[in-house]
C-alpha cells in the first residue's frame, strides 16, 4: 500500500480549517452558478487555519471549471448528479493536491474523505478517496512555465504549473483557456469579438492571477513597495496591512483603475457631492481627500452598508450618511453626482472570483436595467452645470459605453471624458504592474443659461 493510501485509510480527523470550508463549498455546490460574495465565518479559527480555509475556498471558486474538467472523467456518474457534499469534498481535496504545495497529500485526501463520512453522502466517501488518489497520481512534473496549447499542462495562479500524466483539456485553444482559468466560453467569446482573441486570452489569465493589495495615501514603510503608478504602493506578501494603517490611518486600499475615476473629477470644484452607491465608502473617502471643502453625502440601498457609512461619517467632518429614500431632498443641488453602479465585475474577476460564473448576457441585461433605474432615480439630484461620474468595475460595453449613449440621448447630458481599462497583470508577473479592469465617464449637465 502506498504512503498516501496507507495514511489516508488511518485518517478520520478533520482539521478546523477543513471543517469550516467544506460545508461552505457544499453550500456553493447547491446553488452553482449563482454564486455571490458570501464570506466564510473564520472568526473562531486560528490565523493559520483561517488562511488555509480561505485559500481552499478561493482556489475552488476560481478554478471550478478546471477542477470539474479533471474530476468528472474519473466519476461513474455525471457531475450534475453528484451530491453537493461529494462535489465539495472532491473539489476541496483536488484544489489542495494541485494548487497548494504545502499541504501534505494524506491531509488533503484523508480529511476530505473523513468530512464526507460525516455528511449525508457518507456512502460516497470511498469514491472520494479513490478519485482523489487518482488526481494525486496525475501530477507528473512541476513546471516553471506552462504551454497553454498543451492539454496536459495545468496552470497555477503564481505562473507555475503541472505537467499531468494524461491530457485533460479539450477542444479549441479558447476552450482550453476557459477550462484552465475558470472563465466561461461565452465571456471569452465576447472579449474575442470586441477586443480580439489575444486580448481574450490575456484577460482570462489576468482573471486567475492572485491580485496584490494596492493602496495610496501611505508613505514609506517596510511592508510596502512602489507600484508603477505614482502615489500607489503594493503590500509585500506576508506583510501586515494593519501595521501600515497604524502608521498611516488615512491610507486607502484601492487599485489605480478604481482611483482614476474620482481623480478625474479633480478639475471640478463641487460644493455638494452625492455618492449614491457608496458601498463601504472607499470612493467617498477618496472624494473627501480630493475635494477638501465639499460637503459629501454618502448613501447605499443596503442597510448593512449604511451602518458602515454612518460610522464613516462619525469620523469625517465632511461626510454625511443619508438613506437612499431621503436623497430626494437634495434635488437640484448636487454639483457632483457619483454613480458607482452595480455591475458584472468583469474587470475584477481576480478579486471577485465568484463573478466569473455569472458572465452571461441574461445577467448583464438585468444589471443594465438596474443601472438605468438607478440613474433615472438619481439624475434629479444634479444641479444645472453639475457633473455626473459614471463608474463600474466592468469592461463590457453594455454596462459602460452603451449606458453613456443612453444618458446623453435621453437625459440632456454632455460627455466630457470617457476611459476604459481592460486590466493588466498575469500569473507570475510583478505586482507593481497590476491594474484592475474598469470604466468611468464624466458627463456634464448644461447650466441653466447654456
SEDO-299365 format. One record per residue (C-alpha): residue in three letters; y, x, z; residue number from 1. Coordinates in nm, 4 decimals. Each point is the difference from the previous one (the first is absolute). Layout:
<nodes>
ALA Y X Z NUM $
...
</nodes>
This chain:
<nodes>
UNK 0.0000 0.0000 0.0000 1 $
UNK 0.3472 0.1350 -0.0893 2 $
UNK 0.2560 0.0810 0.2694 3 $
UNK 0.2182 -0.2917 -0.1143 4 $
UNK -0.2794 -0.2592 0.0088 5 $
UNK -0.1424 0.1445 0.3240 6 $
UNK 0.3324 -0.0235 0.1817 7 $
UNK 0.0784 -0.3359 -0.1602 8 $
UNK -0.3240 -0.1518 0.1267 9 $
UNK 0.0876 0.1030 0.3563 10 $
UNK 0.3643 -0.1098 -0.0127 11 $
UNK 0.0962 -0.3474 0.1233 12 $
UNK 0.3279 0.0898 0.1726 13 $
UNK 0.3170 -0.1220 -0.1721 14 $
UNK 0.3194 0.1880 0.0809 15 $
UNK 0.3167 -0.1893 0.1000 16 $
UNK 0.1597 0.0938 -0.3334 17 $
UNK -0.2791 -0.1501 -0.2093 18 $
UNK -0.0357 -0.2954 0.2362 19 $
UNK 0.3645 -0.0767 -0.0801 20 $
UNK 0.0109 0.0668 -0.3730 21 $
UNK -0.3285 -0.1507 -0.1201 22 $
UNK 0.0755 -0.3578 0.1161 23 $
UNK 0.3465 0.0457 -0.1539 24 $
UNK -0.1628 0.0920 -0.3310 25 $
UNK -0.2408 -0.2920 0.0324 26 $
UNK 0.2990 -0.2352 0.0219 27 $
UNK 0.1475 0.1631 -0.3112 28 $
UNK -0.3282 -0.0426 -0.1860 29 $
UNK 0.0099 -0.3728 0.0767 30 $
UNK 0.3400 -0.0498 -0.1640 31 $
UNK 0.0054 0.2688 -0.2700 32 $
UNK 0.2033 0.0303 -0.2249 33 $
UNK 0.2562 -0.1960 0.2047 34 $
UNK 0.0885 0.2964 0.2196 35 $
UNK 0.3382 0.0186 0.1714 36 $
UNK 0.1447 0.2362 0.2615 37 $
UNK -0.2173 -0.0613 0.3046 38 $
UNK 0.0299 0.2860 0.2482 39 $
UNK -0.3145 0.0748 0.1934 40 $
UNK 0.0332 -0.0090 0.3782 41 $
UNK -0.0473 0.3601 0.1125 42 $
UNK 0.1972 -0.0338 0.3238 43 $
UNK -0.3103 0.0527 0.2150 44 $
UNK -0.1256 0.2999 -0.1946 45 $
UNK 0.0659 0.3636 0.0758 46 $
UNK 0.2336 0.1716 -0.2480 47 $
UNK -0.2999 0.1706 -0.1603 48 $
UNK -0.1973 -0.3242 -0.0375 49 $
UNK 0.3087 -0.1814 -0.1287 50 $
UNK 0.0446 0.2626 -0.2727 51 $
UNK -0.3663 -0.0264 -0.1001 52 $
UNK 0.0068 -0.3800 -0.0126 53 $
UNK 0.3220 -0.0179 -0.2025 54 $
UNK -0.1218 0.2673 -0.2415 55 $
UNK -0.3254 -0.1868 -0.0669 56 $
UNK 0.1949 -0.3222 -0.0476 57 $
UNK 0.2412 0.1598 -0.2455 58 $
UNK -0.2709 0.1723 -0.2037 59 $
UNK -0.2080 -0.3162 -0.0343 60 $
UNK 0.2989 -0.2189 -0.0864 61 $
UNK 0.1392 0.2447 -0.2552 62 $
UNK -0.3353 0.0893 -0.1587 63 $
UNK -0.1680 -0.3408 0.0105 64 $
UNK -0.0882 -0.0024 -0.3702 65 $
UNK -0.1055 0.3667 0.0149 66 $
UNK -0.2389 -0.0701 0.2845 67 $
UNK -0.1315 -0.3099 -0.1722 68 $
UNK -0.0726 0.2002 -0.3178 69 $
UNK -0.2018 0.2475 0.2074 70 $
UNK -0.1781 -0.2448 0.2308 71 $
UNK -0.0793 -0.3033 -0.2156 72 $
UNK -0.2592 0.1691 -0.2273 73 $
UNK -0.1934 0.0931 0.3156 74 $
UNK -0.0288 -0.3601 0.1207 75 $
UNK -0.2723 -0.2470 -0.0921 76 $
UNK 0.2346 -0.2983 0.0254 77 $
UNK 0.3370 -0.0427 -0.1793 78 $
UNK 0.3083 0.1238 0.1833 79 $
UNK 0.1543 -0.3456 0.0370 80 $
UNK -0.3169 -0.1315 0.1635 81 $
UNK 0.0039 0.2605 0.2776 82 $
UNK 0.1020 -0.1074 0.3487 83 $
UNK 0.3490 0.1234 0.0974 84 $
UNK -0.1433 0.2006 0.2904 85 $
UNK -0.2323 0.1829 -0.2396 86 $
UNK 0.2901 0.0836 -0.2325 87 $
UNK 0.2052 0.1234 0.2958 88 $
UNK -0.2797 0.2259 0.1242 89 $
UNK -0.0725 0.1336 -0.3493 90 $
UNK 0.3605 0.0675 -0.0965 91 $
UNK 0.0988 0.1346 0.3404 92 $
UNK -0.2955 0.2374 0.0013 93 $
UNK 0.0381 0.1070 -0.3630 94 $
UNK 0.3723 0.0675 0.0434 95 $
UNK -0.0798 0.2408 0.2823 96 $
UNK -0.2729 0.1735 -0.1990 97 $
UNK 0.2092 0.0459 -0.3134 98 $
UNK 0.3600 0.0327 0.1174 99 $
UNK -0.0067 0.1309 0.3594 100 $
UNK -0.1536 0.3469 0.0253 101 $
UNK 0.0353 0.0338 0.3773 102 $
UNK -0.2257 -0.2975 0.0712 103 $
UNK -0.3680 0.1008 0.0412 104 $
UNK -0.2380 -0.1848 -0.2296 105 $
UNK -0.2149 -0.1206 0.2893 106 $
UNK 0.3039 -0.1606 0.1662 107 $
UNK 0.1232 -0.1658 -0.3197 108 $
UNK -0.3448 -0.1413 -0.0784 109 $
UNK -0.1408 -0.0585 0.3474 110 $
UNK 0.2992 -0.1819 0.1418 111 $
UNK 0.0410 -0.2162 -0.3099 112 $
UNK -0.3653 -0.1011 0.0350 113 $
UNK 0.0354 -0.0476 0.3759 114 $
UNK 0.3019 -0.2246 -0.0414 115 $
UNK -0.1742 -0.2038 -0.2701 116 $
UNK -0.2880 -0.0622 0.2431 117 $
UNK 0.2480 -0.1641 0.2392 118 $
UNK 0.1163 -0.2548 -0.2592 119 $
UNK -0.1445 -0.3104 -0.1624 120 $
UNK -0.1106 0.2320 -0.2813 121 $
UNK -0.2330 0.2001 0.2271 122 $
UNK -0.2978 -0.0538 -0.2304 123 $
UNK 0.1850 0.1934 -0.2716 124 $
UNK 0.0487 0.3099 0.2158 125 $
UNK -0.2940 0.1692 -0.1720 126 $
UNK 0.1692 -0.0513 -0.3363 127 $
UNK 0.3218 0.1519 0.1372 128 $
UNK -0.1947 0.3003 0.1271 129 $
UNK -0.1841 0.0557 -0.3280 130 $
UNK 0.3041 -0.0444 -0.2235 131 $
UNK 0.2250 0.2272 0.2057 132 $
UNK -0.2637 0.2753 0.0001 133 $
UNK -0.0130 -0.0280 -0.3792 134 $
UNK 0.3804 0.0264 -0.0142 135 $
UNK -0.0145 0.3145 0.2135 136 $
UNK -0.2499 0.1407 -0.2494 137 $
UNK 0.2368 -0.0597 -0.2913 138 $
UNK 0.2298 0.2839 0.1082 139 $
UNK -0.0904 0.2996 -0.2141 140 $
UNK 0.3043 0.2278 0.0164 141 $
UNK 0.3464 -0.0055 0.1555 142 $
UNK 0.2626 0.0579 -0.2704 143 $
UNK 0.3524 0.1367 0.0245 144 $
UNK 0.0984 -0.1918 -0.3128 145 $
UNK -0.1450 -0.3115 -0.1608 146 $
UNK -0.0389 -0.0898 -0.3667 147 $
UNK 0.0904 -0.3683 -0.0271 148 $
UNK -0.1953 -0.0183 -0.3275 149 $
UNK -0.3219 0.0935 0.1796 150 $
UNK -0.1844 -0.3108 0.1289 151 $
UNK -0.1756 0.2122 0.2642 152 $
UNK 0.3230 0.1329 0.1562 153 $
UNK 0.1459 -0.1786 0.3026 154 $
UNK 0.3686 0.0617 0.0781 155 $
UNK 0.1327 0.0046 0.3566 156 $
UNK 0.3529 -0.0639 0.1251 157 $
UNK 0.0726 0.3695 0.0646 158 $
UNK -0.0835 0.0970 -0.3590 159 $
UNK -0.3465 0.1383 0.0741 160 $
UNK -0.3164 -0.1848 -0.0920 161 $
UNK -0.3764 -0.0134 -0.0271 162 $
UNK -0.2266 0.0689 -0.2913 163 $
UNK -0.2592 -0.2710 0.0456 164 $
UNK -0.3648 0.0389 -0.0904 165 $
UNK 0.0193 -0.2841 -0.2520 166 $
UNK 0.2739 -0.1710 -0.2043 167 $
UNK 0.1628 -0.2906 0.1809 168 $
UNK 0.3084 -0.1118 -0.1880 169 $
UNK -0.0437 -0.1801 -0.3300 170 $
UNK 0.1969 -0.1404 -0.2913 171 $
UNK 0.3260 0.1327 -0.1404 172 $
UNK 0.2113 0.2722 0.1596 173 $
UNK 0.2390 -0.2684 0.1209 174 $
UNK -0.2883 -0.1803 0.1716 175 $
UNK -0.1133 0.3318 0.1542 176 $
UNK 0.3493 0.0431 0.1417 177 $
UNK 0.0099 -0.3583 0.1275 178 $
UNK -0.3318 0.0439 0.1816 179 $
UNK 0.0970 0.3410 0.1354 180 $
UNK 0.3403 -0.1000 0.1360 181 $
UNK -0.0668 -0.3558 0.1124 182 $
UNK 0.2586 -0.1385 -0.2434 183 $
UNK -0.1196 -0.2929 -0.2066 184 $
UNK -0.0294 0.0115 -0.3772 185 $
UNK 0.2661 -0.2663 -0.0569 186 $
UNK 0.2600 0.2063 0.1868 187 $
UNK -0.0758 0.3136 -0.2010 188 $
UNK -0.0078 -0.1929 -0.3273 189 $
UNK 0.3481 -0.1360 0.0650 190 $
UNK 0.1428 0.3420 0.0887 191 $
UNK -0.1654 0.1478 -0.3094 192 $
UNK 0.1581 -0.2727 -0.2108 193 $
UNK 0.3523 0.0449 0.1409 194 $
UNK 0.0082 0.3728 0.0757 195 $
UNK -0.2959 0.1552 -0.1817 196 $
UNK -0.3599 0.0973 0.0926 197 $
UNK 0.0967 0.3375 0.1489 198 $
UNK 0.2485 -0.1661 0.2326 199 $
UNK -0.2620 -0.2547 0.1024 200 $
UNK -0.2380 0.2801 0.0998 201 $
UNK 0.2757 0.1859 0.1840 202 $
UNK 0.0989 -0.3086 0.1982 203 $
UNK -0.3628 -0.0735 0.0887 204 $
UNK -0.0342 0.3509 0.1417 205 $
UNK 0.3323 -0.0428 0.1799 206 $
UNK -0.1366 -0.3184 0.1584 207 $
UNK -0.3019 0.1725 0.1564 208 $
UNK 0.1798 0.3052 0.1406 209 $
UNK 0.0893 0.0331 0.3669 210 $
UNK 0.3795 -0.0560 0.0108 211 $
UNK 0.2016 0.2186 0.2356 212 $
UNK 0.2315 -0.1254 0.2729 213 $
UNK 0.3514 0.0531 -0.1370 214 $
UNK 0.3211 -0.0427 0.1946 215 $
UNK 0.3720 0.0649 -0.0181 216 $
UNK 0.2706 0.0377 0.2605 217 $
UNK -0.1738 0.2815 0.1897 218 $
UNK 0.0953 0.3645 0.0273 219 $
UNK -0.2180 0.3072 0.0317 220 $
UNK -0.3260 -0.0468 0.1868 221 $
UNK -0.3294 0.1896 0.0086 222 $
UNK -0.1833 -0.3219 -0.0919 223 $
UNK 0.1995 -0.0441 -0.3219 224 $
UNK 0.0200 0.1667 -0.3383 225 $
UNK 0.2503 -0.0630 -0.2772 226 $
UNK -0.0636 -0.2636 -0.2654 227 $
UNK 0.1220 0.0741 -0.3514 228 $
UNK 0.2510 -0.2863 0.0352 229 $
UNK 0.3057 0.1324 0.1900 230 $
UNK 0.0307 -0.1392 0.3506 231 $
UNK -0.3663 -0.1009 0.0258 232 $
UNK -0.2778 0.1689 0.1940 233 $
UNK -0.3770 -0.0302 0.0224 234 $
UNK -0.1981 -0.0140 0.3224 235 $
UNK -0.2498 0.2857 0.0086 236 $
UNK -0.3650 -0.1094 0.0308 237 $
UNK -0.1066 -0.0273 0.3627 238 $
UNK 0.3580 0.0001 0.1300 239 $
UNK 0.1463 -0.2619 0.2311 240 $
UNK 0.2581 -0.2403 -0.1391 241 $
UNK 0.0885 -0.0952 0.3584 242 $
UNK 0.1121 0.3576 0.0656 243 $
UNK 0.2341 -0.0208 -0.2994 244 $
UNK 0.1482 -0.3312 0.1172 245 $
UNK 0.0497 0.1414 0.3477 246 $
UNK 0.2339 0.2615 -0.1471 247 $
UNK 0.1407 -0.2171 -0.2823 248 $
UNK -0.0081 -0.3651 0.1168 249 $
UNK 0.2038 -0.1200 -0.3002 250 $
UNK -0.2412 0.1430 -0.2585 251 $
UNK -0.1538 -0.2590 -0.2334 252 $
UNK -0.3515 0.0080 -0.1458 253 $
UNK 0.0641 -0.0914 -0.3624 254 $
UNK -0.1073 0.1246 -0.3410 255 $
UNK 0.2753 0.1244 -0.2368 256 $
UNK -0.0712 -0.2837 -0.2432 257 $
UNK 0.0537 -0.2688 0.2634 258 $
UNK 0.3062 0.1805 0.1330 259 $
UNK 0.1568 0.0230 -0.3467 260 $
UNK 0.0554 -0.3764 -0.0136 261 $
UNK 0.2368 -0.0119 0.2969 262 $
UNK 0.1534 0.3351 -0.0919 263 $
UNK 0.1059 -0.1555 -0.3321 264 $
UNK 0.2374 -0.2292 0.1934 265 $
UNK 0.1958 0.2913 0.1495 266 $
UNK 0.2834 -0.0381 -0.2543 267 $
UNK 0.0648 -0.3558 0.1210 268 $
UNK 0.2020 -0.0794 0.3118 269 $
UNK -0.1501 -0.3202 0.1420 270 $
UNK 0.1375 -0.1594 0.3134 271 $
UNK -0.2980 -0.2332 0.0387 272 $
UNK -0.3603 0.0811 -0.0986 273 $
UNK -0.2964 -0.2354 0.0226 274 $
UNK -0.3538 0.1412 -0.0189 275 $
UNK -0.1998 -0.3156 -0.0732 276 $
UNK -0.3565 0.1383 0.0120 277 $
UNK 0.0652 0.2707 0.2575 278 $
UNK -0.3582 0.0418 0.1204 279 $
UNK -0.0076 0.2718 0.2635 280 $
UNK 0.3613 0.0949 -0.0685 281 $
UNK -0.0454 0.3326 -0.1789 282 $
UNK 0.2525 -0.0787 -0.2730 283 $
UNK 0.2214 -0.1736 0.2575 284 $
UNK 0.0280 0.3253 0.1939 285 $
UNK 0.0652 0.1952 -0.3184 286 $
UNK 0.2764 -0.2423 -0.0997 287 $
UNK 0.1580 0.0420 0.3428 288 $
UNK 0.0042 0.3770 -0.0477 289 $
UNK 0.1562 -0.0300 -0.3483 290 $
UNK 0.2517 -0.2773 0.0693 291 $
UNK 0.1188 0.0935 0.3463 292 $
UNK 0.2792 -0.2593 0.0215 293 $
UNK -0.1969 -0.2948 -0.1394 294 $
UNK -0.1399 -0.2941 0.1905 295 $
UNK -0.3718 -0.0145 -0.0804 296 $
UNK -0.2023 -0.3182 0.0412 297 $
UNK -0.3789 0.0411 -0.0104 298 $
UNK -0.2408 -0.2871 -0.0512 299 $
UNK -0.3648 -0.0678 -0.0761 300 $
UNK -0.2166 -0.3082 -0.0372 301 $
UNK -0.2657 0.1469 0.2342 302 $
UNK 0.0492 -0.0834 0.3714 303 $
UNK -0.1717 0.3248 0.0982 304 $
UNK 0.2309 0.2071 -0.2161 305 $
UNK 0.3009 -0.1903 0.1317 306 $
UNK -0.0926 0.1119 0.3505 307 $
UNK 0.0102 0.3585 -0.1231 308 $
UNK 0.3356 -0.0577 -0.1700 309 $
UNK 0.1439 -0.1398 0.3230 310 $
UNK -0.1160 0.3181 0.1757 311 $
UNK 0.1634 0.2053 -0.2756 312 $
UNK 0.3255 -0.1934 0.0372 313 $
UNK -0.0016 0.0689 0.3741 314 $
UNK 0.0164 0.3736 -0.0700 315 $
UNK 0.2436 -0.0011 -0.2973 316 $
UNK 0.3517 -0.1318 0.0435 317 $
UNK 0.0399 -0.0691 -0.3739 318 $
UNK -0.3184 -0.2020 -0.0391 319 $
UNK -0.0544 -0.3691 0.0733 320 $
UNK -0.3281 -0.1896 -0.0262 321 $
UNK 0.0197 -0.3463 -0.1544 322 $
UNK -0.2863 -0.2452 -0.0656 323 $
UNK -0.0436 -0.0832 -0.3674 324 $
UNK 0.0861 -0.3678 0.0476 325 $
UNK 0.3403 0.0961 0.1451 326 $
UNK 0.1095 0.2361 -0.2781 327 $
UNK 0.1717 -0.2827 -0.1865 328 $
UNK 0.2898 0.0133 0.2433 329 $
UNK 0.0981 0.3279 -0.1699 330 $
UNK 0.0257 -0.1656 -0.3431 331 $
UNK 0.2582 0.1579 -0.2269 332 $
UNK 0.0847 0.2841 0.2413 333 $
UNK -0.2563 0.2699 -0.0771 334 $
UNK 0.1193 0.3100 -0.1877 335 $
UNK -0.3453 0.1586 -0.0314 336 $
UNK -0.3094 -0.2180 -0.0175 337 $
UNK -0.3263 0.1926 0.0316 338 $
UNK -0.3156 -0.1631 -0.1363 339 $
UNK -0.2963 0.2263 0.0755 340 $
UNK -0.2321 -0.2736 -0.1178 341 $
UNK -0.3774 -0.0349 0.0532 342 $
UNK -0.1917 0.1603 -0.2845 343 $
UNK -0.3399 0.1202 -0.1175 344 $
UNK 0.0527 0.3454 0.1591 345 $
UNK -0.1215 0.1524 -0.3266 346 $
UNK 0.2227 0.3055 0.0488 347 $
UNK -0.1356 0.0796 0.3468 348 $
UNK -0.3750 -0.0501 -0.0365 349 $
UNK -0.0593 0.3312 0.1761 350 $
UNK 0.1708 -0.1422 0.3092 351 $
UNK -0.1031 -0.3648 -0.0348 352 $
UNK -0.3585 0.0729 -0.0963 353 $
UNK -0.1140 -0.3620 0.0252 354 $
UNK 0.2567 -0.1082 -0.2620 355 $
UNK -0.1967 0.1620 -0.2858 356 $
UNK -0.2463 -0.2884 0.0229 357 $
UNK 0.2736 -0.2589 -0.0671 358 $
UNK 0.1439 0.1431 -0.3231 359 $
UNK -0.0669 -0.3013 -0.2179 360 $
UNK 0.2293 -0.2206 -0.2121 361 $
UNK -0.0534 -0.3141 0.2103 362 $
UNK 0.1068 0.1741 0.3208 363 $
UNK 0.3062 0.1446 -0.1686 364 $
UNK 0.0963 -0.3391 -0.1413 365 $
UNK -0.0014 -0.1429 0.3525 366 $
UNK 0.2047 0.2936 0.1232 367 $
UNK 0.2467 -0.0381 -0.2864 368 $
UNK 0.0554 -0.3650 0.0878 369 $
UNK 0.0523 0.0942 0.3651 370 $
UNK 0.2472 0.2726 -0.0970 371 $
UNK 0.2057 -0.2437 -0.2066 372 $
UNK -0.0019 -0.2546 0.2795 373 $
UNK 0.1288 0.2598 0.2462 374 $
UNK 0.2728 0.0994 -0.2448 375 $
UNK 0.1004 -0.3604 -0.0694 376 $
UNK 0.0183 -0.0736 0.3731 377 $
UNK 0.2068 0.3136 0.0702 378 $
UNK 0.2528 0.0269 -0.2818 379 $
UNK 0.2378 -0.2496 0.1626 380 $
UNK 0.0659 0.2660 0.2645 381 $
UNK 0.1599 0.2374 -0.2509 382 $
UNK 0.3800 0.0199 -0.0035 383 $
UNK 0.1963 0.0184 -0.3275 384 $
UNK -0.0062 0.3626 -0.1118 385 $
UNK -0.2994 0.0661 0.2230 386 $
UNK -0.3031 0.2146 -0.0821 387 $
UNK -0.3667 -0.0970 -0.0036 388 $
UNK -0.2598 0.2716 0.0618 389 $
UNK -0.3417 -0.1048 -0.1310 390 $
UNK -0.2785 0.2351 0.1026 391 $
UNK -0.3801 0.0032 0.0054 392 $
UNK -0.2819 0.2483 0.0448 393 $
UNK -0.1556 -0.1303 -0.3223 394 $
UNK -0.0119 0.1654 -0.3405 395 $
UNK -0.0748 -0.3196 -0.1953 396 $
UNK 0.2683 -0.1371 -0.2319 397 $
UNK -0.0678 -0.3628 0.0924 398 $
UNK 0.1065 0.0765 0.3573 399 $
UNK 0.2918 0.2170 -0.1033 400 $
UNK 0.1614 0.0133 -0.3449 401 $
UNK -0.1010 -0.3569 -0.0880 402 $
UNK 0.1488 -0.1235 0.3269 403 $
UNK 0.3249 0.1834 -0.0712 404 $
UNK 0.0121 -0.1683 -0.3416 405 $
UNK -0.0446 -0.3362 0.1740 406 $
UNK 0.2743 0.0754 0.2533 407 $
UNK 0.2525 0.1046 -0.2633 408 $
UNK -0.0845 -0.2937 -0.2280 409 $
UNK 0.0111 -0.2823 0.2520 410 $
UNK 0.2016 0.1168 0.3002 411 $
UNK 0.3276 0.1448 -0.1282 412 $
UNK -0.0814 0.3584 0.0954 413 $
UNK 0.0741 0.3175 -0.1935 414 $
UNK -0.2384 0.2960 0.0008 415 $
UNK 0.1648 0.3200 0.1227 416 $
UNK -0.2972 0.2338 0.0539 417 $
UNK -0.3784 -0.0109 -0.0300 418 $
UNK -0.2622 0.2634 0.0841 419 $
UNK -0.3806 0.0085 -0.0092 420 $
UNK -0.2112 0.2743 0.1580 421 $
UNK -0.3712 0.0037 -0.0862 422 $
UNK -0.0972 0.2349 0.2813 423 $
UNK -0.0928 0.3668 0.0180 424 $
UNK -0.2752 0.1962 0.1690 425 $
UNK -0.3781 0.0123 -0.0318 426 $
UNK -0.3021 0.1168 0.2017 427 $
UNK 0.0408 0.3662 0.0902 428 $
UNK 0.3651 0.0253 -0.1059 429 $
UNK 0.2722 0.1238 0.2408 430 $
UNK 0.1432 -0.2605 0.2367 431 $
UNK 0.3535 0.1179 -0.0774 432 $
UNK -0.0290 -0.1538 -0.3490 433 $
UNK -0.1129 -0.3450 0.1115 434 $
UNK 0.1955 -0.3130 -0.0886 435 $
UNK -0.1080 -0.3617 0.0272 436 $
UNK 0.0479 -0.2351 -0.2925 437 $
UNK 0.2661 -0.2694 0.0108 438 $
UNK 0.2976 -0.1689 -0.1604 439 $
UNK 0.3568 -0.0983 0.0776 440 $
UNK 0.2927 -0.1576 -0.1791 441 $
UNK 0.3632 -0.0616 0.0917 442 $
UNK 0.1610 -0.3170 -0.1312 443 $
UNK 0.3594 -0.1114 0.0431 444 $
UNK 0.1355 -0.3498 0.0434 445 $
UNK 0.3293 -0.0395 -0.1871 446 $
UNK 0.3113 -0.0207 0.2163 447 $
UNK 0.1693 -0.3384 0.0064 448 $
UNK 0.2828 0.1281 -0.2226 449 $
UNK -0.2306 0.1755 -0.2541 450 $
</nodes>
